[in-house]
Amino acid sequence: MNNHDTIIALSTPSGAGAIGVIRLSGPDAISLTNQVFSGKDLSQQASHTLHFGLIKDGEQLVDEVVAGLFVAPKSYTKEHVVEISCHGSNYIIQQIISLLIRKGARAAKPGEFTLRAFLNGAFDLSQAEAVADLIASNSKASHDVALQQMRGGFANELKDLREQLIHFAAMIELELDFAEEDVEFANRDQLTILVRRINRVIGRLISSFELGNVIKNGVPVVIAGKPNVGKSTLLNALLNEERAIVSDIAGTTRDTIEDELTIGGVVFRFIDTAGIRDTADIIEALGVERTLEKMKQAKLIIYMADAAQGIAEIEEQVRGLAQLDIPYLTLVNKQELLEPGHRKALEALDVVFISAKDKVGIDELKTTLLEQVNLHHINTGETVVTNIRHVEALKQTENALQRVLDQVDHPVTSDFLSMDIKQALHYLGEITGTVTTDDLLENIFTKFCIGK
């Protein structure tokens, strides 16, 4: 990797706007900007200062700009960084970038600024990945989790685990140096206690991924039920807009309709589906098949019945839901049509009563949906894993440490113990970037936007 040249990219979104911010980073960032900047001598100015001036291509004026200076190592990348705020014309932006490339800068690759920050020790790899998550966050929950990881919550927890393991690894390595004398520097009972404690932490982190993935990507919620029970009306009521076609004709919805809604800082992806019934209509039958498939993929199912359905029928449908082993809520729609005795009997089934058409019970339903997503980890500041790469590395660490426990229970030579402890350290190091390869870094940072 060439980490010694000066890179340049637009850091604000492309397209016309009030301003555009062009970022340079590298050893020549200030000197290159100085060559085209008419104003103060930037090389003589203090870090973290702003300077008004002109960008000129020879004698030709390109734009009036403000140049922000960040002198190494007090910058995002720990290199010299200049951020040029110019007018947001695509023509002006391209003129400035082309001019500075002619002077010696190079167009940055996706994520290269953050890659340099990582390589220069500004933060570890898990924190760098959290930068991309923070940019992509679209709810309070995803923002809070990404911000916690970017500020080192996950990294610090892993650092403590690695340091404790490194101590025992050193003791066992010492045993190998004195193999002929048959001495034991690493107390096996203490090692067992440590490994079990670490595995409990790792197990908690792995289990948090289910919540983390939901927070990062949204909660897929399938609205299912018999035809004409009000599924599309419910979707429209939740979104407060006419998103789905509503008709008294059964079987109106023949494909899935999806839309998102943020409730209490969590994104829910609602999926309106075709009514479940046996049908000779080929198109509707395909819709029913897709409904069943979506239900299997959901994190939560809203199963709708209406006041006209009998208790026995609803009970049978709920028993079928339980077999999917997916959390579900049973709604009884058109509650205004319920007879008092019928309603009391239905209450024993733990159902939620609503009137989708009149939007009665919708706010209570939203509260119930939010309760289904356990935000305890976020609210208490506990680490939540959101990255599949991290989960896989944690599972590999857990497996390696389990082999350590097995070997302590069935004594083996120190070199076997050392091998598995090193494996555990390796996988933990992959998460934080203590252990990296060029392929791994390329795979991570090429997913970033250019300019970050």
N, C-alpha and C positions, 0 to 999 in steps of 0.2 A: 504494500500500500504506500502510495506517495503522500506522505503527511507533511511535506515541507514546502509545497507550493501554496499559492494564494487562490482561494476559490470565491466564486461570486454567484449569486442567485437572487431572484425576486422572492421575498419572504411573505408578502401579502398575496391574497388570491389574485389570479389573473383576471383581466377584464377592466373596463374603465371605472374609475372611482375618484374620490377626492384626492387621495394620496396613494403612492406606492412606496414600499420600503425595500430597498436593495441592500443586501447584506454581503459584506466581504469578510473573509477570515483567513489569516495566514501571516507569515512574517513580513510581507510587503503590503499588507492591507492599507496601512496609513500612507506609506510613501507613494503607492500607485494612485490613491485618491488625491493626494497632494498635487500630482501632475496635471490633474484636470480640474481642480477646485480653485476658484478665484475667491480669495478671502484671507482669513488668518492662515499662517503656516501651521498645518495640523500636527506636524511632527513636534512642535514646541508646546502643544496644549496638554492639559491634564486629562487623566482618564475620567470617564463618566461626565463629559461636557458636551454641549450642543453648540454648533457653529453655523450661522447663516452665510451663504455664499452662492457663487454661480458655478455651474458645470459648463466648461467650454471645450469644444473640439477645435483646437488651434484658436483662431479668432472668432469662430462661430459659437454663438450662445446656444446652449441646449436647454437649460432650465435653471430656475432659482430653486435652491434646495436647502435643507438643514442636514448637516452631517453630525451624527452621534459617534463619539469616540469611546472605545473600551480598550484600554491598554493592557497587554498581557502582564501578569496572568489573571487580571481581574475582569474576566469576560466569560461568556457562556462556554466558549471552546477552550479557554485558557490561552488563546492566541490573541494577537492584535485583531480587533473586530471594528469595522466601520459600518454603520447603518445610515444609508442615504435616503432621506425622505424627500421624494420629488412629487410633482403633480402626477395624478394617476392615469395619464394617457398611455395607452399601449405603445404608441410611437416613441414618446419620451423615454419610457422605461427601457425599450429595446435599444434606443440610441445610447443611453448611459451604459448599459450592460455591454454592448458591442464595443464601445469606446474603451472601457476598462479591460476587456479581453484583449484588445489590440495592444494595450499597454503592458500586458503580461499576466493578467488573471486568467483563471480557468473556470469554465462553467461547472458548478457543483453537481454532484450526483445526488439522487434521492437519499435523504437522511444523512448527508455527509457532514453537516455541521454538528449534529448530535453524535455521529461516529467519532469525530475528532474530540468532542468533549469527553467521550468515554475513553478513548485511547490516551488522552492527556490527563486522565485521573479525576475529572470533575465529578463523576459519579460512576456507579457500577452498571453492569449490563441490564439488570432488572429495572433499575431506575430509568435507564435510557428507553427501554420498551414502554415504561409508564408514561413517558413524554408523548409517544404516539397515542396511547390510550386517552390521555388528557385532552389532546387535540380532537379526538374522535368522540369524546363524551357528549351525550345528548340528554342527560338527566342529572339530577342532583346526586343520586346514588352512584352512578358511574363516575361522575366528577370526583366525589369524595374518595372513592376507592383508588382511582388513578393518582390523585394528589397525595394520598397517604403513601402509596408505593414510590412515587417520584421523590418524596421527602425522606425515603429510606426506611420506612417501617418494615417492609419485607426483608430488605437487605440486612438490616441490623439483626433481625431474628436469626437469619441464616449465618451471619458472621459469628454470633455467639456459639451456634452449634458446631461450626467448623473449628473454632479455636479450641473447644473442649476435646474434639476428636483428634486434632493435631497433637495435643499434649500426649494422648495415649499412643498415637502412632509413633511419636518420638521415643517413648519408653520401650515400645516393642522393637523398634529399629535398634535400640541400644542392646536389647537382649540378643539380637542376631550377631552383634559384634562380639558378644561373649558366649556364643553358642556352645563352645567346648566346656565351659565352666558350669553350664546348666543353672544359670541364675534367672530370677524373675523380677524385673523392675516394674512391670505393669500389673497392678493388683487386679486379678480376674473378677473378683466380686465387685469392685468399684467400676470396672469396665462394663459389667453386666448392668449395674444400676444406671450408668450414664447412657448406654445404648438404648435401654428401655425408655428412659426419659426422653431421649431424642426422638425415638420412634413414636412416642405419644404426641409430640409436637408436630412431627411430619404427618402423622395420621390426621390430626386436626386440620393442618394446612390442605391436605388432599381433599378432605371432606368439604372444605369451604369452597372448593372449585364449583360445585353445583350452584351455590348461591352466586359466586363471582361471575360465572358464565351467564347466568340469568340477568344480573345487573348490567353486564357489559353489552349483551345482545338483545335484551328485552325478554319479557315473559310471554311465550306463545300460549294464548288462551283460545281454545276452540269452543265455539258456541254450537251445540248440537241438540238434536231432538227430532221429534216427528214433524212431518210437514205442517205448516200453517199454525205453529204454536207461538210465533212471534219472534223468531230468531233475528230476522233482518230488522224488525222494529226495535229490538233491543240494541243491536249494533248502532242504529241511527240515534237512539236515545243516549247511549254512552258517548258517542262522538259529537252529539248535539248538531248533527247535520244529516241531510238525506243522502247517505252514502250508498245504501242498498235499496233496490226496488222492493216495494211492499205491495202485496196484492192479496185478496181473499182467495185467489186460486191456489190450491195446493201445488207445491213443486215449482214455484217461481224461481227459486235459487237453484241453479244447476251446476255451478262451479263455486269454488271458494272465493270469498271476498275478504281482503285483509286491509287493516288500517291500524295505526298506532295511537295510543293515548298515554300521556304521562299522569300518573296518579301518585301523589305523595312523594314525588322525586324518583319514581320507578316507571320505566317504559313498559307498557303492556301491549303486545301485538294481538289484537282481536281478529279471529278468523271465523267469519260467518260461513256456514256450510249448508249443503243440500240436505233436505229432510230425509231422515232414515226410514225407508219403507221398501217393501217389495214392489217393483214396477216393471212393466213391459216396455216402457220408453227407454230406448238404448242410451240416449243422452243423459236422462235423469239417472239411469243406473250407473253410468260412469261417475256422475256427481256423488252418488251415495258411496261408491267405492273410494273416491277421494276423501270423503268425510271420514270414513273409518280409518283411512291411512293417516289423516291429520290428527285424529284423536290419539293414535298410538304415539305420535311425535310430540304431543302437547305436554307442557308442564302443569297445566291446569285445564280442566274441562268444566264449562258451564252447561249443564244439561237442563233443557227447558221442557216443562210440561205446561198444560193449561188447565183451567178450572173444569173443563169438560171431561178430562180424563179421570178414570176411577183410581182409587187407592191401590187396588191389586195391580193394575197396569203400571202405575208409577213405580211400585215396589219391584216389579219384575225388571223394569228398565234400569233401576238403580243397582240391582244385583249384577246385571251385565256390566255396568260401569266398574264395579268393585273388582271384577276379574282383570281389568286392564292394569291395576296397581298404579294408577295415576290419580293425584288429588282431584277432587271434583266438588262442585256445588250443584245442588238441585234447586232450580227455580220453578215456582208455580206462577205462571203469568195470568193476566186477566183476573186478578184477585177480586175485583169488584163484582164478579159473577158468582163467587163462592157462597154457598149456603153456610150458616154458622156451624152446623154439625159437621159438614164436609171439611171446613177449614180446621176445626179442632182435631179431626182425625188425621189430617195431613201434617199438622204440627208435630205429631209423634214421629214423623219420618225425617225430622231435622231439615226442613226445606226453608227456602227464602221466598217470601211472597212479594211480588211486584206487579205493576201495571205498566208495561213498556210503552203502550200507546199514550198514556197520560203522564209518563215519566215519574210515576210514584214508586218509591223504594230504590231509585237509581243511585242516589248518594249513599244510602246504606249499603248497597251492593258494592260500590267502589271501596268503601271502608273494609268490607269483608274480603274483597280481593287483595287489598294491601296487607291484610293480616295473614294471608296465605304465604306471603314472601317474608321470610324471617330475616329482618334487618338487624338482629341483635349484634352481629359481628361488627357492623359498621358503627352502630350507635355506641358501642363500648370501645371502639378504637382497635379491635382485634384485626389481625392481618387476614385479608381475604384474597385468595389466589384467583386470578382471572385469565391467566395465560396457559394454554394447553402445553406449551413447551416446558413450563415450570412444573406442571403436574407430572409429566412423564419423567422428568429428572428426579422429582421427589419420590416417585414410585421406584425408580432404579436405586435410589439411595436407601429406601426402606428395605428393598430386597437384599442389598449388600449387607446392611446392618443385621438383618435376620440371620444371614449366614454367619456373621460374627457370633451371634448368640448361640447358634447351633454348635459352633466350634468350641465355645467356652464350655458348653454342657458335655461335649464329647471331645476332651482335650486333644489338640493337634499341635504341631510345631508352630513356633512364632511366625515363621514366614507365611503360612497360610492366613493367619490372623491379620498380619500386616497387609497382605494383598487385598483382602476384603475391606479393611478400613480405608486403604488408599482408593479403592473403587468408590466408596461412599463419599470421600472427600472430592473425588473427581466429579461426580454428578452434582454435588452441591456447588462446586466451582463453576460448572457450566451455567448455572442459573445466574450467578453474580458476575460472570466474565473472568473469574480468576483462571479458568481453563477455557480457552477459545480456539477456534480455527477460522481461517479466512472464509471458508464456505458458510460457517455458522453466522459470522458477522454480516456477510453479504445477504444471506437469507433474511436476516432481521431488518437491516437498514434500508434495503431496496424497497421495503413496504412503506417507508416514510414518504411524505411529500417532499418535493424539491424545495429547498430554502429553509428546511428545519434540520 
